[in-house]
Amino acid sequence: MGFEHELIIPDEGFPFKLFRFEGKDGHYVREKHWHRSIEIFAVFEGTMTFFINEEKYPLRPGEFILLNSNEIHSIVSPYPNHTIVLQIPVNVFQNDCTQDGMIWFTHRPRSQDRKIMELLENMYQDIQAKEKGYEWKVQSDFFMVIYLLVTKYRKQEVLPEEIRQYRKMNRLSMITGYIRDHYTKDLSLETVAEVFGYSPSYLSRMFQKYARINYKTFLQDVRVEYGFQELANTDHTIGEIAMKHGFPNQKAFTREFRKKYGLLPSEYRKRQKSAKD
């Protein structure tokens, strides 16, 4: 199983993304993946377990986990839960980052944990309610979270291995970000290698070594993910979606969709329609 680079897009009008965890109903497993943003999972009800660099971090109500930029992690959430997720683009911390653009936070509990939980809950509730002037209140709470992270949770001494891993994943993140920006084009391994000044063989080895997935599979995964989003949110035909997202035809999209999600696009549409009826 390969690692997946996740693209984080901030909420409109805010320098962050805040939402209820998609695995709230349980029976949820997310394989190893990474992203450049800082991420906080705050559990208010239920439980879940994180694995970060093979180390296990179980979470109970009132606890949260801080995930660093480019830190490979996986999630197991077998039971229903109420969890709020805050994703913060790393450029929010640009004045506090090292020369490599790195800032590192501890996963260990602090005395300020309860305050962080309170701020996240307030932000979520205020965004849901959208009362007059709520944007100012939400941003005020957000910047208090940032203040606490930088002053109370930041690691002052980062291990050499953590720095090396960050640099490796940051370099790969730049490449995968480029792929996501251009995934609808005829994006060959040779084309991307030339953009970043690598030989095709070196870029291929980079994907295999760091992401543990080959280049072509990664590109197809990106395409089918975007196709899935359009399938879920529009009435466009499966053939139209396939062509829009870089597949040569509907058959190719259907094959990759089934491989990734375990059912045909048409079956997914039927289930979605039944759920709404």
HUDAGI-V395463 format. One line per field, one symbol per residue. ss: DSSP state (A for helix, B for strand, O for the rest). phi: phi as a letter, one per 40 degrees, with the letter a starting at -180 (. if undefined). psi: psi as a letter, one per 30 degrees, with the letter a starting at -180 (. if undefined). A space follows every 10 residues. Layout:
BEGIN
ss->???
phi->???
psi->???
END
This chain:
BEGIN
ss->OOOBBOOOOO OOOOOOBBBB OOOOOOOBBB BBBBOOOBBB BBBBBOOBBB BBOOBBBBBO OOBBBBBOOO OOBBBBBOOO OBBBBBBBOA AAAOOOOOOO OOOOBOOOOO OOAAAAAAAA AAAAAAAAAO OOOAAAAAAA AAAAAAAAAA AAABOOOOOA AAAAAAAAAA AAAAAAAAAA AAOOOOOOAA AAAAAAOOOA AAAAAAAAAA AOOOAAAAAA AAAAAAAAAA AAAOOOOAAA AAAAOOOOOA AAAAAAAAAA AOOOAAAAAA AAAAAAO
phi->.ccbcccbbc ccgbcabbac dccccgfbbb cdaaacccbb bbcbagaabb bbfgccbcbb dgbbbbbcdg ccabbbbcbd abbbbbbbdc cccdcbcccc gbbbbccccb ccdccccccc ccdccccccf cdgcdccccc ccccdcdccc cbbcccbbcd cccccccccc cccccccccc cbccccbcdc ccdcdcgbcd cccccccccc cfacdccccc cccccccccc ccbbbccccc cdccbgccac cccccccccc bgacdccccc ccccccc
psi->kllkkkkkjl kkflhlkklk kfgffahkkj lklllflkkk jjkekallkk jjhfkkjkkl kgllkkklkg jkllkkiflk ljkkkkkjkf ffgefflafg gkkkllfkll fgeeeeeeee eeeeeeeeeh lkgfeeeeee eefeeeeeee fffkkfjkke eeeeeeeefe eeeeeeeeee fgffliilee eeeeegglle eeeeeeeeee fhkleeeeee eeefeeeeee efglgkleee eeeeggkfle eeeeeeeeee fglleeeeee eeeeff.
END
